[in-house]
Amino acid sequence: MAKQAKGTGRNWYVVHTYSGYEDAVREALIQRIETMNMQDTIFDVVVPKETQIVIKNNQPKTEKKRLFPGYVLVDMIVDDESWYVVRNTPNVTGFVGSGTIPVPVSAEEFKVIRRHMGQQDPKFKIDFAKGDNVAVLDGPFANYEGLIDMVDEEKGKIKVLITIFGRETPVELDFTQVKKK
């Protein structure tokens, strides 16, 4: 039974896993590549992650977040043996594809994934949205309340409309300076 279209060669493939087991699947696959001498058909295993800044206890912390929970990328040449090794790794539920034939990730898709993974500046992971009512925690507007007018995740800033002297005034603040009401 052919596990791959003829002549497809080496490509990145998406493997579906149980959510939360992506890193375990990566480790198990790397181990299986070694013990089963599959280095000439399975080349790399990646759990795509990006760096984000999350706020915990009003302190920014950097965390790696999975881009695609439940999925792992495998750089391989699919043949019956390599397909079997990957497919029978614990916590792998299958390849993404049609039936039993895995479909490779296109070069364009993989470039986008790589760009997200190689991102130098971490993105802020914020649970604020436009229209949220917030209280300002510190700075010159501490103890004021307002509505979020704009969220800029790239810079970690939000614009809050605060009523001062009876007029709505837009104020730019860091995510760490406010909390939801």
N, C-alpha and C positions, 0 to 999 in steps of 0.2 A: 504494500500500500504506500503510495507516494505521500510524503508529509509536506512536500513543498513543490511549487511550480518548477518545472525544469529550468535549470540555468539561472536561478535567482541568486545563488551565491551567498556571500557574507552580507548580513544585514542586522539591523536592530529589530528585535521583536518584543511585543508587549506580552507579559505573562500575568495572568490574573491570580491573586493570592487572597487568602482570608485577610480582611482588614486588620491592621495592627501587627501582622506577621511579616511585613515587607523586609525588614532588616534580617530577621531570622531566615527567611527564604534566601536572601542574598548570601548570608554566611554558609548555609547548607549547600547552596549551589557551588560556591567557590570550593568548598571542601570536596564535593562530589567530582568536580572537574579534575582536582588533584588525584583523588583516589582511583578514579575510573579512567585516568589518562585521556581526558577529553580536550586538552589544550589546543589541539589542532582543529577543533570544530566549535568549541565554546570559548570565546575570548574574554568577555567582560560581563559583569552583572552590576547594574546600577539601580539604586532607589533614588529617583529624582527628588531633590529637596532644594528649597530656597531659604535664605536667611531672612528672618523677620524680627522686628523689635516688638516685644509684647510688654505691657505694663503690668507689673505684679507688685503689690504693696506700694503703689505710687513710684516705683523705680523701673526705669526701662531695662529690660533684659533681652539679650540676643538669643534666639532659638532657631533651630533648623526645623522647618515644617515640610512634610511630604507634599509634593505638587499633585500627585495622583494617588490618594489613599487606595490601597487594594491592588496596586500595580507595580511591577518591577520590569526594567528593560534589560534584555539579554542580547549581547552582540554575538551572533553565532551563524554557522552554516547549518541549515536544517537538513538532517538526514534521519533515517529511522532510529539510529542509535542516540544521536544528540537530542532528538525529539523525546525519546523515551526517558533519558536522564533528566531532562528539565521537567517533563510532565509528571514524573513519579517522585519529584522532590516533595518532602512533607510540606503541607500547607499551600501547595500550588493547586489551583482548581482548573487551570487550562491556559491555552494560548488564546490571544485575541485574534480572531480570523473567521473564516467560513468553514464550518464543520471541523474537521481535524487538520485543515491546512492553515498554518499560521500566515497572517498577512504582515509583511514587513512595514516598519515605520518609514515614511518617505523622508528623503534627505532634508526637505524643507521643515517638516515637523520636528525632526531631530535637532536641527539648528535652533529652532525656537525653544525647545526643552533645554538644550545646552546653555543658551543665553540666560534663561531663568536660573539655572543652576550656578552659572559662573558670575552671577550678579555681584558686583563689588559692594555696592551700598545696600544694606538691608532695608527692606520695606517695613513700615510700621504696621502692625496688626492691631487695628482699632475697632472697637465695637460701638463707635459713634456713627450717627447718620444725620443728615440734614433734617432739621425740625426737632431734634432731641432737646429736651429741657435739661440744662446743666447748671451746676453751681461752680463758681470759680473758687479754687482752693488757695491759691497764693498769687503774689504779684500785686500791682496797684489796684486791681479790681477784685481782690479777695472778698468773699462773702456776698458778691453780687450774683444774680442769677440771670440766665439768658437762654436764647434759642440758638442752636447751631445753624449757621447760614451756609457754611462750606467746609468740606473735609479735604485736606491735602495729605494723602497717605505717603507720598514720595518724601515730603519734607517733615512730616510728623506735626503738622500745624492744623488748627481749625480756626474758623472765623465765627465768633459768637456775637449775636446782636444783644447788647446790654442796654437797658433803659437808664439813661443818666439825664437828670434834670428834665424829665418828661419826653426825652427824645431817644429813639433807638440809635445806638452808636455801634458800628462794627469794630470788634477788637480781635486782633490775631493773637492766639495763644498756643502753647505747646499742649499736646495731648495729656501730659502729666499734670497740667494746671487745672483740670476740670474733672468733675465726676457727675454721673447721671443723677437726676433728681428722681 
